């Protein structure tokens, strides 16, 4: 699976951005994207259709010191 | 007092002590500047914290500041204090290498708002400090300007990316320095070099004229000896900047005036998961002892459950990587060999992360912050965590240039306890709270609600009233 991910990263980075693997640690780190993909898979279903765009800045204000 | 003793004494002043001594006429800015330059000259071989110094300009500015002090003019809160900063804060016409080969000769034609504010407050700038290339590693490695070395142990990491800032403050060459923090880059070198550093709330400090890494997660903040020193700098640099439309209009309190030492009734949250998982024993012990110190001052220690940590870890790892990869794309295509191995290696995968996933990470950020704030800060005022979960690694153990797979893993793990606060945008300070089995400093993180820097600084200051970890001198700081 890790090798498959590394090959996928190489194909996508090459096709979309013309960026090639610069060194061996890059390939290793690319193969570790498997954990990130698993992380996103675990979050599936929690990203809902949004009627209005959410705002991180609004959340900072809504949760700021003194709002408790 | 001989010259060496006098220089050492001046270098041991904290920022607030130095500013007050200048204001009273007990010491001149020229004397402080000469002492700082002498300290760099004598200690630099042990820490490699500097990329460039401008001695002549610094002494000229110091003399002008002394003349102003003698004239009876109203003085700023940093008047006459020499500082040096991570080499990514633009000053018109001056070098700003960003720790890179690519920008080795870069001289911007405009200045950062934070630099203008620091200078308007009376400080002077000695030069640019060593840093991770383009602010993108948590260890202090730099293949272009040489690795930064820890003032507590030459072979150990300084932490990064504000490596020179941590080392120069920890070696008592300067009283304070600006760093930047996208995933822990202020707090890690602060913790590992035995100093104090605060990452402000996202949008609290202007980023105009500051080398970008990740627009969503970059923060500007100080490293200094004490929370009080950090408070003084924060009062100078925080606040809306018309040149940075992302900066917050939230009013800036007088942070220093909030340092009363009274934390009675303050609820300190102890997390039930993540931050202490598999921690080194002495890290856990130092953390427990630190909690007892806060408790003895009247704080209440409460257990808190942390929501959404898996999402925070996943999303947080994607946002800064995608944004960093995006702004470096042209150089990654044209001159990848001019980047360090760890940097190009880290950015590379960013070109294969789907935009829909990057946007999911951003889209859910606000809702996750709301959940986290409601559940965590509904139960406590501040969350306390170790800055690093494991003892400080050596430079060799984390070198991707020469190390193997384990170096990659160790390298990535350094920032595991700091990155979540960047995704959440929370103000977080790191303060010294002990030493590990190798004699390297340990840091305690205190995080608060957005724009709660005052409360964070107040608790940190109260802790430092009852401990002396921040006042211990590193072996390099003892040199002269």
Interface residues (C-beta under 8 A of the other chain):
Chain A: X8 X9 X12 X13 X16 X17 X18 X19 X20 X21 X22 X23 X25 X26 X28 X29 X30 X32 X33 X36 X39 X40 X42 X43 X46 X47 X50 X53 X54 X55 X56 X57 X58 X59 X60 X61 X62 X63 X64 X65 X67 X68
Chain B: X201 X202 X203 X216 X248 X250 X310 X311 X313 X314 X315 X317 X318 X329 X332 X333 X336 X337 X339 X341 X342 X344 X345 X346 X348 X349 X351 X352 X353 X357 X360 X362 X363 X364 X365 X366 X367 X369 X370 X373 X374 X377 X378 X400 X405 X408 X425 X448 X449 X450 X451 X452 X454 X455
